[in-house]
Amino acid sequence: MEKNNQDLRFKTNINCGGCVASVKPHLDNADGIFHWKVDTTKDKVLLTVKSEGITQEQVIETVQKAGFKIEPLNKDKFLILIPV
C-alpha cells in the first residue's frame, strides 16, 4: 500500500517559542510525520507538516491534544480578481 505523502498546511494559535516547545513532543512522536515547522512571523500563524502517511485529521487531533487550536488551510479556496 502506498503512503499518502503530502504537504499539509494549517492555521493555528501556536504563536511563540513556548507554544512550539509545548507542541514539539506531540508532533515529533506522531507516526507519519516526516518534518514539521511553525512560522510565527506572520499575522496568521502557519503550521506546515510534511506527511509520510499521517492524515490531515490526525494532525488536527494531535495538535488539539496538545491544547492548541488548529484548522486546515483549504487549497481549494482561491480569491481571483478579474479586471472589469
N, CA, C and O atoms as a MOPAC input file, in Angstrom:
PM7 MOZYME 1SCF
protein

 N      0.84200 1    -1.18300 1     0.00000 1
 C      0.00000 1     0.00000 1     0.00000 1
 C      0.88700 1     1.24700 1     0.00000 1
 O      1.82200 1     1.33200 1     0.79700 1
 N      0.61800 1     2.19300 1    -0.85900 1
 C      1.41400 1     3.40700 1    -0.98700 1
 C      1.03800 1     4.40400 1     0.09600 1
 O     -0.14000 1     4.57600 1     0.41000 1
 N      2.04700 1     5.06500 1     0.67000 1
 C      1.80000 1     6.06400 1     1.69800 1
 C      1.26000 1     7.34000 1     1.06700 1
 O      1.53700 1     7.65000 1    -0.09200 1
 N      0.48500 1     8.06900 1     1.85900 1
 C     -0.10900 1     9.32000 1     1.41500 1
 C      0.84400 1    10.46500 1     1.76500 1
 O      0.64300 1    11.14800 1     2.77000 1
 N      1.87400 1    10.68100 1     0.95300 1
 C      2.86900 1    11.72000 1     1.20700 1
 C      2.38600 1    13.03900 1     0.63400 1
 O      2.07700 1    13.14100 1    -0.55300 1
 N      2.32300 1    14.05500 1     1.49800 1
 C      1.88600 1    15.35600 1     1.04400 1
 C      2.31400 1    16.43500 1     2.03100 1
 O      2.70800 1    16.13900 1     3.16000 1
 N      2.23100 1    17.68100 1     1.59500 1
 C      2.45500 1    18.81900 1     2.46800 1
 C      1.10100 1    19.29800 1     2.95400 1
 O      0.22600 1    19.63300 1     2.15600 1
 N      0.93500 1    19.32800 1     4.26200 1
 C     -0.31400 1    19.77000 1     4.87100 1
 C     -0.06900 1    21.11800 1     5.53000 1
 O      0.95900 1    21.31800 1     6.17800 1
 N     -1.01000 1    22.04800 1     5.36700 1
 C     -0.85200 1    23.38400 1     5.93700 1
 C     -2.06500 1    23.72800 1     6.79200 1
 O     -3.20600 1    23.43400 1     6.43600 1
 N     -1.78300 1    24.36200 1     7.93500 1
 C     -2.82100 1    24.66200 1     8.89900 1
 C     -2.63300 1    26.05000 1     9.48500 1
 O     -1.50900 1    26.52900 1     9.63800 1
 N     -3.73100 1    26.67800 1     9.80600 1
 C     -3.74200 1    27.90200 1    10.59300 1
 C     -3.86800 1    27.45600 1    12.05100 1
 O     -4.66500 1    26.57000 1    12.35900 1
 N     -3.08300 1    28.06600 1    12.95400 1
 C     -3.08400 1    27.62700 1    14.33800 1
 C     -2.79300 1    28.78900 1    15.27800 1
 O     -2.40700 1    29.87300 1    14.84000 1
 N     -2.98000 1    28.55500 1    16.56800 1
 C     -2.63700 1    29.57400 1    17.55900 1
 C     -1.32600 1    29.24900 1    18.27600 1
 O     -1.08600 1    29.73700 1    19.38000 1
 N     -0.48900 1    28.43800 1    17.66300 1
 C      0.86900 1    28.17400 1    18.16200 1
 C      1.69100 1    29.39400 1    17.74400 1
 O      2.19300 1    29.44500 1    16.62100 1
 N      1.83100 1    30.37700 1    18.63900 1
 C      2.34200 1    31.66600 1    18.18100 1
 C      3.60300 1    32.16900 1    18.86600 1
 O      3.96500 1    33.33300 1    18.69700 1
 N      4.28400 1    31.31700 1    19.63900 1
 C      5.52900 1    31.76600 1    20.27400 1
 C      6.43500 1    30.55600 1    20.51000 1
 O      6.02500 1    29.41100 1    20.31900 1
 N      7.64400 1    30.82400 1    20.91800 1
 C      8.59800 1    29.74600 1    21.15300 1
 C      8.14700 1    28.77100 1    22.22700 1
 O      8.40000 1    27.57100 1    22.12300 1
 N      7.47700 1    29.27900 1    23.26200 1
 C      6.97000 1    28.41200 1    24.31900 1
 C      5.88800 1    27.47400 1    23.81200 1
 O      5.82400 1    26.30800 1    24.20100 1
 N      5.03700 1    28.00300 1    22.93500 1
 C      3.98200 1    27.18200 1    22.33600 1
 C      4.58900 1    26.09600 1    21.44800 1
 O      4.15800 1    24.94300 1    21.47800 1
 N      5.58300 1    26.47500 1    20.66500 1
 C      6.26200 1    25.49700 1    19.79800 1
 C      6.88600 1    24.40500 1    20.66400 1
 O      6.80300 1    23.22400 1    20.32700 1
 N      7.51100 1    24.79200 1    21.77800 1
 C      8.12200 1    23.81200 1    22.67600 1
 C      7.06600 1    22.87600 1    23.27400 1
 O      7.33800 1    21.69600 1    23.49400 1
 N      5.86800 1    23.39700 1    23.53500 1
 C      4.79500 1    22.57100 1    24.10600 1
 C      4.25800 1    21.54300 1    23.11500 1
 O      3.94000 1    20.41600 1    23.49400 1
 N      4.15900 1    21.93200 1    21.85200 1
 C      3.59500 1    21.01800 1    20.85300 1
 C      4.65300 1    20.09200 1    20.26000 1
 O      4.31800 1    19.06200 1    19.67500 1
 N      5.91700 1    20.45000 1    20.40700 1
 C      7.03000 1    19.69100 1    19.80800 1
 C      6.98800 1    18.19600 1    20.12800 1
 O      7.06200 1    17.38900 1    19.20200 1
 N      6.87400 1    17.78600 1    21.40200 1
 C      6.87900 1    16.32800 1    21.64300 1
 C      5.69800 1    15.60600 1    20.99600 1
 O      5.81800 1    14.44700 1    20.59900 1
 N      4.57100 1    16.28100 1    20.89200 1
 C      3.39700 1    15.65700 1    20.27700 1
 C      3.62000 1    15.42100 1    18.78300 1
 O      3.33500 1    14.33900 1    18.27000 1
 N      4.13200 1    16.44100 1    18.09000 1
 C      4.35600 1    16.30400 1    16.64800 1
 C      5.57700 1    15.43100 1    16.35100 1
 O      5.57400 1    14.66600 1    15.38700 1
 N      6.62200 1    15.54400 1    17.18000 1
 C      7.81300 1    14.71700 1    16.96200 1
 C      7.51600 1    13.22900 1    17.11700 1
 O      8.12800 1    12.39800 1    16.44600 1
 N      6.58500 1    12.89500 1    17.99300 1
 C      6.28400 1    11.48800 1    18.27100 1
 C      5.10900 1    10.93800 1    17.46900 1
 O      4.77000 1     9.76200 1    17.59700 1
 N      4.49000 1    11.77300 1    16.64900 1
 C      3.35700 1    11.31100 1    15.84400 1
 C      3.86000 1    10.47500 1    14.66800 1
 O      4.74700 1    10.89600 1    13.92600 1
 N      3.28800 1     9.30100 1    14.51500 1
 C      3.63800 1     8.44600 1    13.37500 1
 C      3.16300 1     9.09700 1    12.09000 1
 O      2.05100 1     9.61900 1    12.02400 1
 N      4.00600 1     9.06400 1    11.07400 1
 C      3.61100 1     9.54700 1     9.76100 1
 C      3.98100 1    10.98500 1     9.47200 1
 O      3.61100 1    11.52000 1     8.42700 1
 N      4.71800 1    11.63400 1    10.39300 1
 C      5.19800 1    12.99700 1    10.12200 1
 C      6.68800 1    12.92200 1     9.83200 1
 O      7.46900 1    12.46900 1    10.66800 1
 N      7.08000 1    13.36900 1     8.64100 1
 C      8.47900 1    13.40200 1     8.24700 1
 C      9.16300 1    14.65300 1     8.79100 1
 O     10.28000 1    14.58100 1     9.30200 1
 N      8.49200 1    15.79600 1     8.68000 1
 C      9.03800 1    17.08300 1     9.11700 1
 C      7.87900 1    18.03300 1     9.38100 1
 O      6.83200 1    17.93600 1     8.74100 1
 N      8.06600 1    18.94600 1    10.32000 1
 C      7.05000 1    19.96600 1    10.57100 1
 C      7.74200 1    21.25900 1    10.98000 1
 O      8.86500 1    21.24800 1    11.48300 1
 N      7.04600 1    22.37700 1    10.75300 1
 C      7.56600 1    23.67300 1    11.19300 1
 C      6.40400 1    24.62600 1    11.40000 1
 O      5.34800 1    24.50200 1    10.77900 1
 N      6.62900 1    25.58200 1    12.29000 1
 C      5.63800 1    26.60900 1    12.56900 1
 C      6.26400 1    27.94400 1    12.20800 1
 O      7.36600 1    28.25900 1    12.65600 1
 N      5.56600 1    28.72700 1    11.39900 1
 C      6.01400 1    30.07400 1    11.05400 1
 C      5.21900 1    31.04400 1    11.91200 1
 O      4.03500 1    31.27500 1    11.66700 1
 N      5.88000 1    31.61800 1    12.93100 1
 C      5.21000 1    32.55000 1    13.84100 1
 C      5.47400 1    34.00200 1    13.45200 1
 O      5.11200 1    34.91200 1    14.19800 1
 N      6.09800 1    34.23400 1    12.30000 1
 C      6.45600 1    35.59600 1    11.91000 1
 C      5.36100 1    36.31200 1    11.13500 1
 O      5.47800 1    37.50500 1    10.85800 1
 N      4.30200 1    35.60200 1    10.78300 1
 C      3.22700 1    36.20400 1    10.00000 1
 C      2.03200 1    36.48700 1    10.89800 1
 O      1.95200 1    35.97700 1    12.01600 1
 N      1.10000 1    37.30500 1    10.40500 1
 C     -0.11700 1    37.61000 1    11.15400 1
 C     -0.91300 1    36.34600 1    11.44600 1
 O     -1.43000 1    36.17400 1    12.55000 1
 N     -1.01100 1    35.46900 1    10.46500 1
 C     -1.69900 1    34.19400 1    10.64600 1
 C     -0.63200 1    33.11800 1    10.76400 1
 O      0.09100 1    32.83600 1     9.81000 1
 N     -0.54500 1    32.52700 1    11.93700 1
 C      0.48000 1    31.52900 1    12.19800 1
 C      0.21600 1    30.29800 1    11.34000 1
 O     -0.91600 1    29.82500 1    11.24200 1
 N      1.27200 1    29.78900 1    10.72500 1
 C      1.15800 1    28.68800 1     9.78200 1
 C      1.96100 1    27.48300 1    10.27000 1
 O      3.15400 1    27.59500 1    10.55300 1
 N      1.30000 1    26.34200 1    10.36600 1
 C      1.95200 1    25.07100 1    10.65500 1
 C      1.99000 1    24.28900 1     9.35600 1
 O      0.95700 1    24.06800 1     8.72300 1
 N      3.19000 1    23.87000 1     8.95900 1
 C      3.36200 1    23.04500 1     7.76800 1
 C      3.87800 1    21.68100 1     8.19900 1
 O      4.84700 1    21.58300 1     8.95200 1
 N      3.22600 1    20.63100 1     7.71700 1
 C      3.60400 1    19.25500 1     8.05300 1
 C      3.89800 1    18.51700 1     6.76200 1
 O      3.06900 1    18.49000 1     5.85200 1
 N      5.08800 1    17.91200 1     6.68000 1
 C      5.41500 1    17.02600 1     5.56000 1
 C      5.01300 1    15.62000 1     6.00000 1
 O      5.61600 1    15.02600 1     6.89300 1
 N      3.99000 1    15.12000 1     5.35300 1
 C      3.36700 1    13.85900 1     5.74100 1
 C      4.07700 1    12.66100 1     5.13500 1
 O      4.51300 1    12.68200 1     3.98400 1
 N      4.17700 1    11.62600 1     5.93800 1
 C      4.58300 1    10.29400 1     5.45700 1
 C      3.51700 1     9.31400 1     5.88900 1
 O      3.80200 1     8.30600 1     6.53600 1
 N      2.28500 1     9.62300 1     5.52400 1
 C      1.18900 1     8.72000 1     5.83300 1
 C      0.16600 1     9.27600 1     6.80700 1
 O     -0.96400 1     8.78700 1     6.83500 1
 N      0.51300 1    10.27900 1     7.60900 1
 C     -0.45800 1    10.83600 1     8.54600 1
 C     -1.50500 1    11.63700 1     7.77300 1
 O     -1.19300 1    12.26700 1     6.76300 1
 N     -2.73000 1    11.60700 1     8.24800 1
 C     -3.80000 1    12.33200 1     7.58200 1
 C     -3.96200 1    13.72100 1     8.18500 1
 O     -3.47100 1    14.00300 1     9.27800 1
 N     -4.65000 1    14.56600 1     7.46500 1
 C     -4.94600 1    15.90900 1     7.95100 1
 C     -5.69700 1    15.83400 1     9.28700 1
 O     -5.40200 1    16.59500 1    10.20800 1
 N     -6.65000 1    14.93300 1     9.38900 1
 C     -7.44200 1    14.77500 1    10.60100 1
 C     -6.57500 1    14.33000 1    11.77800 1
 O     -6.79800 1    14.76700 1    12.90800 1
 N     -5.59900 1    13.47600 1    11.52900 1
 C     -4.71200 1    13.01100 1    12.59600 1
 C     -3.81200 1    14.13800 1    13.09700 1
 O     -3.53600 1    14.21900 1    14.29400 1
 N     -3.35500 1    15.00400 1    12.20000 1
 C     -2.55400 1    16.15900 1    12.61500 1
 C     -3.40300 1    17.07400 1    13.48900 1
 O     -2.94700 1    17.53700 1    14.53500 1
 N     -4.63100 1    17.33300 1    13.06600 1
 C     -5.53300 1    18.19900 1    13.83600 1
 C     -5.74700 1    17.62600 1    15.23400 1
 O     -5.67400 1    18.35400 1    16.22400 1
 N     -6.00700 1    16.33900 1    15.31500 1
 C     -6.21800 1    15.68200 1    16.60600 1
 C     -4.97400 1    15.78600 1    17.49000 1
 O     -5.08700 1    16.03200 1    18.69000 1
 N     -3.79800 1    15.60100 1    16.90900 1
 C     -2.54600 1    15.67000 1    17.66200 1
 C     -2.33300 1    17.06200 1    18.24200 1
 O     -1.98100 1    17.19600 1    19.41400 1
 N     -2.54100 1    18.09100 1    17.44000 1
 C     -2.33700 1    19.47000 1    17.89900 1
 C     -3.39100 1    19.84600 1    18.94300 1
 O     -3.08200 1    20.53200 1    19.91700 1
 N     -4.61700 1    19.40700 1    18.74500 1
 C     -5.67300 1    19.69600 1    19.72600 1
 C     -5.38900 1    19.01300 1    21.06400 1
 O     -5.65700 1    19.58700 1    22.11900 1
 N     -4.85000 1    17.79600 1    21.02800 1
 C     -4.48000 1    17.10200 1    22.26900 1
 C     -3.38700 1    17.85800 1    23.02200 1
 O     -3.29600 1    17.77000 1    24.24600 1
 N     -2.55500 1    18.60200 1    22.28500 1
 C     -1.50400 1    19.40900 1    22.91400 1
 C     -2.07100 1    20.71700 1    23.47100 1
 O     -1.36000 1    21.46900 1    24.13800 1
 N     -3.35600 1    20.98800 1    23.19700 1
 C     -4.00900 1    22.14800 1    23.77000 1
 C     -4.09600 1    23.37300 1    22.87200 1
 O     -4.31900 1    24.48100 1    23.35900 1
 N     -3.92400 1    23.19000 1    21.58100 1
 C     -3.92600 1    24.32100 1    20.66000 1
 C     -5.07600 1    24.21900 1    19.66800 1
 O     -5.59500 1    23.13800 1    19.39100 1
 N     -5.45900 1    25.38800 1    19.13900 1
 C     -6.46000 1    25.44900 1    18.07900 1
 C     -5.76100 1    25.23500 1    16.74600 1
 O     -4.60700 1    25.62200 1    16.55900 1
 N     -6.47700 1    24.61500 1    15.83100 1
 C     -5.89400 1    24.33900 1    14.51900 1
 C     -7.02400 1    24.16500 1    13.51300 1
 O     -8.05800 1    23.57200 1    13.82000 1
 N     -6.81600 1    24.68300 1    12.31700 1
 C     -7.76200 1    24.44800 1    11.22200 1
 C     -6.99500 1    24.34900 1     9.91900 1
 O     -6.01300 1    25.06200 1     9.71700 1
 N     -7.43700 1    23.47000 1     9.03500 1
 C     -6.71900 1    23.28100 1     7.77100 1
 C     -6.86100 1    24.50200 1     6.87000 1
 O     -7.89700 1    25.16700 1     6.85700 1
 N     -5.81500 1    24.77900 1     6.12800 1
 C     -5.90100 1    25.77600 1     5.06900 1
 C     -6.36500 1    25.04100 1     3.83700 1
 O     -5.68200 1    24.13600 1     3.35800 1
 N     -7.49300 1    25.40700 1     3.32700 1
 C     -8.10100 1    24.71100 1     2.19500 1
 C     -7.45500 1    25.18400 1     0.90300 1
 O     -7.54700 1    26.36100 1     0.55200 1
 N     -6.80900 1    24.27900 1     0.20200 1
 C     -6.15400 1    24.60500 1    -1.07000 1
 C     -7.16300 1    24.95700 1    -2.15900 1
 O     -6.80700 1    25.57200 1    -3.16400 1
 N     -8.42300 1    24.56700 1    -1.95900 1
 C     -9.42300 1    24.78100 1    -2.99500 1
 C    -10.05300 1    26.17100 1    -2.94600 1
 O    -10.80600 1    26.53400 1    -3.84900 1
 N     -9.75900 1    26.95300 1    -1.91100 1
 C    -10.35300 1    28.28400 1    -1.79900 1
 C     -9.37200 1    29.31800 1    -2.32600 1
 O     -8.30100 1    29.52200 1    -1.75500 1
 N     -9.74400 1    29.96000 1    -3.40600 1
 C     -8.91400 1    30.98500 1    -4.01900 1
 C     -9.75000 1    32.22500 1    -4.23100 1
 O    -10.94300 1    32.14400 1    -4.52400 1
 N     -9.12500 1    33.36000 1    -4.08200 1
 C     -9.77600 1    34.62100 1    -4.41900 1
 C     -9.15400 1    35.06700 1    -5.73200 1
 O     -7.95500 1    35.33500 1    -5.81000 1
 N     -9.97600 1    35.14000 1    -6.74900 1
 C     -9.49200 1    35.52700 1    -8.06900 1
 C    -10.07100 1    36.89200 1    -8.40200 1
 O    -11.28900 1    37.06200 1    -8.44600 1
 N     -9.20100 1    37.86100 1    -8.63500 1
 C     -9.62700 1    39.19000 1    -9.00700 1
 C     -9.52000 1    39.32600 1   -10.52300 1
 O     -8.45400 1    39.13400 1   -11.10800 1
 N    -10.63500 1    39.65700 1   -11.13300 1
 C    -10.67400 1    39.80900 1   -12.59400 1
 C    -10.99100 1    41.25300 1   -12.90400 1
 O    -12.02800 1    41.76300 1   -12.47900 1
 N    -10.11100 1    41.92900 1   -13.64500 1
 C    -10.38700 1    43.32900 1   -14.00000 1
 C    -11.64800 1    43.42100 1   -14.86300 1
 O    -11.92100 1    42.56500 1   -15.70400 1
 N    -12.39300 1    44.48200 1   -14.62300 1
 C    -13.64700 1    44.65800 1   -15.37100 1
 C    -13.47000 1    45.72000 1   -16.42300 1
 O    -14.40900 1    46.01900 1   -17.16100 1

